[in-house]
Amino acid sequence: MDILKQIFGIIADQFKSIHIIVDIIDIAIVSVIIFAVIKFIRDRRASRLALGVLFIVLMMAISELLNMHALKFLISNIIQIGLIALVIIFQPELRSALEKFGAVSFIKNISESKSSASKHRVITEICETASELSREYTGALIVIERSTPLGDIIKTGTLVNADVNVSLLKNIFFNKAPLHDGAVVIRGGRIYAAGCFLPLSTNEDIIKDLGTRHRSAIGMSENSDALVIVVSEETGTISLAIDGQLRRNYDYNTLKNELSNLLKDDEGTKKRKNESK
């Protein structure tokens, strides 16, 4: 009997240790979710509603604590309707977050070119184009697809599917050309489509001096992990939109270094994923 008690005691201790590990994992997952929600709210216009939501939650807790039936009934109905309203209002942001979370790397992008020499050539052609258009004060919008599929954006333009070269890009963005107002999408190291329409950013904190091209670039980078190069028609300034942020005042060398580093990170991530399989 003593031996059985000892065995059961050991088993019980093992279950307790397992339970502690599960609790730690549980807390870690909840912490990550809370952090992601806070970051999502902070980086978007949802931050303006955060205090209102917090106030409603606080009132709900008070009504539960003091057993206020009328207030509890009112707030519970507000919460039910409010959740549906929030999903409708923030549908673009939620879609963007889900697309980035569920992005699949099978889509061919510039970092998956057949060789590093091919990728280097594509980056060089893009940077030379941006540099020449900047000197000529010709506006341009070039989107480099990465892991987030841009099929919906490509459908709004004209299929090209040609090699990336300076002459073709300059002809597309020539101010009398029919496709010059839209964006060019680079997929798999090729000019896949031109004249594409991009979603405008709804961020109210964007500098008012920025025009439609820059707002479209920021909007595209908010809704995907694409790299978006903008050349200003008014100032000739070369900018790069990434993750909802606009980095400005690039030249040929700095833009080439930036693109090389960003797309090299993509290639390194892909290699690590393949090695882990």
C-alpha positions in Angstrom: 0.0 0.0 0.0 2.8 2.4 0.9 4.4 1.7 -2.5 1.1 2.5 -4.3 0.8 5.7 -2.3 4.3 6.7 -3.3 3.6 5.9 -7.0 0.3 7.9 -6.9 2.2 10.7 -5.2 4.8 10.8 -7.9 2.1 10.7 -10.6 0.3 13.5 -8.9 3.5 15.6 -8.6 4.1 15.0 -12.4 0.6 16.2 -13.2 1.1 19.3 -11.0 4.3 20.1 -12.9 2.5 19.6 -16.2 -0.3 21.9 -15.0 2.3 24.6 -14.1 3.9 24.3 -17.6 0.4 24.6 -19.2 -0.4 27.7 -17.0 2.9 29.3 -18.1 2.1 28.6 -21.8 -1.4 29.9 -21.3 -0.1 33.2 -19.7 2.5 33.6 -22.5 -0.1 33.2 -25.2 -2.5 35.6 -23.6 0.3 38.1 -23.2 1.2 37.9 -26.8 -2.4 38.4 -27.8 -2.8 41.4 -25.5 0.4 42.9 -26.9 -0.8 42.3 -30.5 -4.1 43.9 -29.8 -2.5 46.9 -28.1 -0.1 47.4 -31.0 -3.0 47.0 -33.5 -5.0 49.7 -31.6 -2.0 52.0 -31.2 -1.0 52.0 -34.9 -4.4 52.6 -36.3 -7.4 55.0 -35.8 -8.8 52.4 -33.4 -6.7 54.1 -30.7 -9.3 56.9 -30.5 -12.0 54.3 -29.5 -9.8 52.5 -27.0 -10.8 54.9 -24.1 -14.5 54.5 -25.0 -14.3 50.7 -25.0 -12.4 50.8 -21.7 -15.1 53.1 -20.2 -17.8 50.6 -21.3 -15.9 47.7 -19.8 -15.5 49.6 -16.6 -19.2 50.4 -16.4 -20.0 46.8 -17.1 -17.8 45.7 -14.1 -19.4 48.3 -11.8 -22.9 47.2 -12.8 -22.0 43.5 -12.1 -20.4 44.4 -8.8 -23.3 46.6 -7.6 -26.0 44.4 -9.2 -27.5 47.3 -11.3 -29.9 45.4 -13.5 -31.0 48.3 -15.7 -27.4 49.5 -16.4 -26.2 45.9 -16.9 -29.0 45.3 -19.5 -28.2 48.5 -21.3 -24.4 47.9 -21.5 -24.8 44.2 -22.5 -26.9 45.2 -25.5 -24.5 48.0 -26.4 -21.6 45.5 -26.3 -23.4 43.1 -28.6 -24.2 45.8 -31.2 -20.8 47.5 -30.7 -18.9 44.4 -31.6 -20.7 44.1 -34.9 -20.2 47.8 -35.5 -16.4 47.6 -34.8 -16.0 44.7 -37.2 -17.8 46.8 -39.9 -15.9 50.0 -39.2 -12.5 48.5 -39.0 -12.9 45.9 -41.7 -10.0 47.2 -43.8 -7.6 47.1 -40.8 -8.8 43.6 -39.7 -8.4 42.4 -43.3 -4.9 43.8 -43.4 -3.9 42.2 -40.1 -5.3 38.8 -41.2 -3.7 39.0 -44.6 -0.3 39.7 -43.0 -0.7 37.0 -40.4 -1.8 34.4 -43.0 0.5 35.4 -45.8 1.8 32.4 -47.7 5.3 32.5 -49.1 4.5 30.4 -52.2 3.8 33.5 -54.2 6.9 34.3 -56.3 8.4 37.6 -55.5 11.6 39.5 -56.3 13.5 37.8 -53.6 12.8 34.4 -55.2 14.4 35.2 -58.5 16.4 32.4 -60.1 19.7 33.7 -58.9 21.2 36.5 -56.8 22.6 38.0 -60.0 19.1 38.2 -61.5 17.7 39.8 -58.3 20.6 42.3 -58.3 19.8 43.2 -61.9 16.1 43.8 -61.1 17.0 46.0 -58.1 19.5 48.0 -60.2 16.9 48.6 -63.0 14.3 49.8 -60.5 16.8 52.2 -58.8 18.1 53.5 -62.1 14.5 54.1 -63.2 13.6 55.9 -60.0 16.8 58.0 -60.2 16.2 59.1 -63.8 12.5 59.8 -63.3 13.5 61.9 -60.2 15.9 64.0 -62.3 13.1 64.5 -64.9 10.4 65.3 -62.3 8.2 62.5 -63.6 5.9 60.9 -61.1 6.1 57.1 -60.5 4.6 54.4 -58.3 6.3 51.0 -58.2 5.1 48.1 -56.0 7.3 45.2 -55.2 5.2 42.2 -54.1 6.6 40.1 -51.3 4.7 37.4 -49.3 1.2 39.1 -49.4 -0.5 38.2 -52.7 -1.6 41.3 -54.6 -4.0 39.6 -57.0 -6.8 42.1 -56.2 -4.5 45.0 -57.0 -3.2 43.4 -60.3 -6.8 42.9 -61.5 -7.3 46.7 -61.5 -4.5 47.3 -64.0 -3.2 46.0 -67.3 -1.2 42.7 -67.5 2.3 43.3 -68.8 4.4 40.3 -67.7 7.7 41.7 -69.1 11.3 41.9 -67.9 12.2 44.8 -65.7 14.2 47.4 -67.6 14.6 51.1 -67.4 13.2 52.0 -70.9 10.0 50.1 -70.4 9.4 51.6 -66.9 10.1 55.1 -68.2 7.7 54.6 -71.1 5.0 53.4 -68.7 5.4 56.5 -66.5 5.7 59.0 -69.3 3.1 61.6 -68.5 1.3 61.2 -71.9 1.1 57.4 -71.6 -2.3 55.9 -70.7 -1.0 53.9 -67.7 1.2 56.6 -66.1 -1.2 57.5 -63.4 -1.4 54.0 -61.9 1.1 51.8 -60.2 3.4 49.1 -61.6 3.4 45.8 -59.7 6.7 43.8 -59.7 6.1 40.1 -59.2 8.7 37.4 -59.4 11.3 39.8 -60.7 9.1 40.9 -63.6 6.8 43.8 -64.5 3.6 41.9 -64.0 1.0 44.7 -64.3 0.8 48.4 -64.9 -1.9 51.1 -64.3 -3.0 49.5 -61.1 -5.1 51.3 -58.5 -3.9 51.2 -54.9 -5.9 51.8 -51.7 -5.5 55.2 -50.2 -4.4 55.4 -46.6 -7.0 56.5 -44.0 -4.3 57.6 -41.5 -5.2 61.1 -40.5 -1.7 61.8 -39.2 -0.2 61.8 -42.7 1.4 65.1 -43.6 -1.1 67.2 -45.5 1.4 68.2 -48.2 1.6 64.6 -49.5 -0.3 63.9 -52.7 -2.4 61.0 -53.9 0.7 58.9 -55.0 2.2 59.0 -51.5 -1.1 58.3 -49.8 -1.6 55.3 -52.1 1.9 54.1 -51.4 1.3 54.3 -47.6 -2.1 52.6 -48.0 -0.6 49.8 -50.0 2.1 49.2 -47.4 -0.6 49.3 -44.6 -2.6 46.5 -46.4 0.4 44.3 -47.3 4.1 43.7 -46.7 4.9 45.1 -50.2 7.7 47.7 -50.8 6.3 50.7 -52.6 8.6 53.2 -54.3 7.3 56.7 -55.0 8.8 59.4 -57.2 7.3 62.8 -56.6 6.2 64.7 -59.8 6.5 68.1 -58.0 9.8 67.7 -56.1 11.5 64.7 -57.7 11.9 63.2 -54.2 12.3 59.4 -54.1 10.4 57.8 -51.2 9.8 54.2 -49.9 6.7 53.1 -48.1 6.9 50.0 -45.9 4.6 48.9 -43.0 2.6 52.0 -43.2 5.6 54.3 -42.8 7.0 56.6 -45.5 10.8 57.0 -45.7 12.0 59.9 -47.9 14.9 61.5 -49.7 16.5 58.5 -51.3 19.0 58.6 -54.1 20.2 55.8 -56.4 22.8 54.4 -53.9 20.7 54.7 -50.7 17.6 53.2 -52.4 19.6 50.3 -53.8 21.1 49.5 -50.4 17.7 49.7 -48.8 16.0 47.4 -51.3 19.0 45.0 -51.2 18.9 44.7 -47.4 15.1 44.3 -47.2 14.9 41.7 -50.0 17.9 39.9 -48.6 16.0 39.6 -45.3 13.2 38.0 -47.2 15.6 35.5 -48.7 17.1 34.7 -45.4 13.7 34.1 -43.8 12.8 31.8 -46.6 16.0 29.8 -46.3 15.4 29.4 -42.5 11.9 28.2 -43.1 13.1 25.6 -45.7 15.8 24.4 -43.4 13.3 23.9 -40.5 11.1 21.7 -42.7 
